[in-house]
Amino acid sequence: EMTPEEAAFQDRIDADIKIEPKDWMPDEYRATLVRQIGQHAHSEIVGQLPEGNWITRAPTLERKAILLAKVQDEAGHGLYLYCAAETLGVSRDELTEDLLSGRMKYSSIFNYPTLNWADIGAVGWLVDGAAIMNQVPLQRTSYGPYSRAMIRICKEESFHQRQGYDIMMKMAQGTEAQKKMAQDALNRFWYPSLMMFGPSDKESVHSAQSMAWKIKIDSNDELRQRFVDQTVPQAEYLGLTVPDDKLKWNEERGHYDFSEPDWTEFFNVLKGKGPCNTERMNGRKRAWEDGAWVRDGLMAHAQKRAARKVA
Ligand code: FAQ
């Protein structure tokens, strides 16, 4: 049974009226948003690590400048999202501490390694491609600050996807060795990219409530299907093969049939047992500890100024 307050809230959601920070909202709506936006913010920040790894090794000055700009964009996305989460009454420090203590998550995809330059192409093409597929509908999410952050982020994200595809085109049209690298990167990133959309709808514990509240607009499986349908022709254009024997156009459904990722592997990665979980968490811990003097200095400066004003 809904209380009158909850019913009025649901009416606003159903009428597509955005919820703003000072509006009444159910505790569970607030908690779900903090979880999702916080997890999303952490993903943008942790997501810098596998790519940052290649900034110094990009093959040309131009590629280096482009990758540097892209990785900086991810930092910016993290900041927009932390700000959106802060409007719900949590501080960025609390969110960071929840990440470092393992209470909060970040996207499974960033627990896979980037072994060579083709992987940077595959990350841009597939990982940013999957990210946009998920984020375009989130521009219409019911919480105002999240929705507005998504609008800005999506603009930059489409540039990221194109830069990844551009790397893949160069590699796929290059020497035999380069083409092999491109294929190998696709082989390794295909299923982890499909996992980005979350577990199958049957196993998605939050989807029903999140969709009723329009925090989520589409289901995990709907977005995964949309991603496969969009990406397969792009792979064909590159002359690369998607590593899935069952992949086949289904005329009747108007969609590709495809193999599910290995969900055991997915849940293991979520439990911290992916190839790079420890490395990523250590990277974040080190950055947080190394930055302590900056935070302390800023606090000391602010206190000094405040004291001077009083005097
Ligand atoms: N990884 O009930 P559901 C980027 C968890 S893009 C880790 O279906 P929900 C850009 C989920 O939290 C990546 N955990 O959950 C970039 C829940 O756990 P809990 C970030 C996952 O929330 C590109 C449990 O499984 N994008 O960073 C994952 O309704 C390149 C049950 O799942 C976003 O975060 C996963 N893949 O749906 C940056 C988008 N999937 O909390 C750098 C916003 C599920 O109960 C370089 N988020 N879980 O313990 C969303 O749309 C949703 O949160 C989903 C999951 C769709 C990810």
Residues whose N, C-alpha, C, O or C-beta is under 5 A from the ligand:
A	BS01	FAQ	Q36 Q39 H40 S43 E44 G47 Q48 E74 K105 Y106 S107 S108 V127 D128 A131 M195 M196 F197 G198 P199 E203 S204 V205 H206 S207 S210
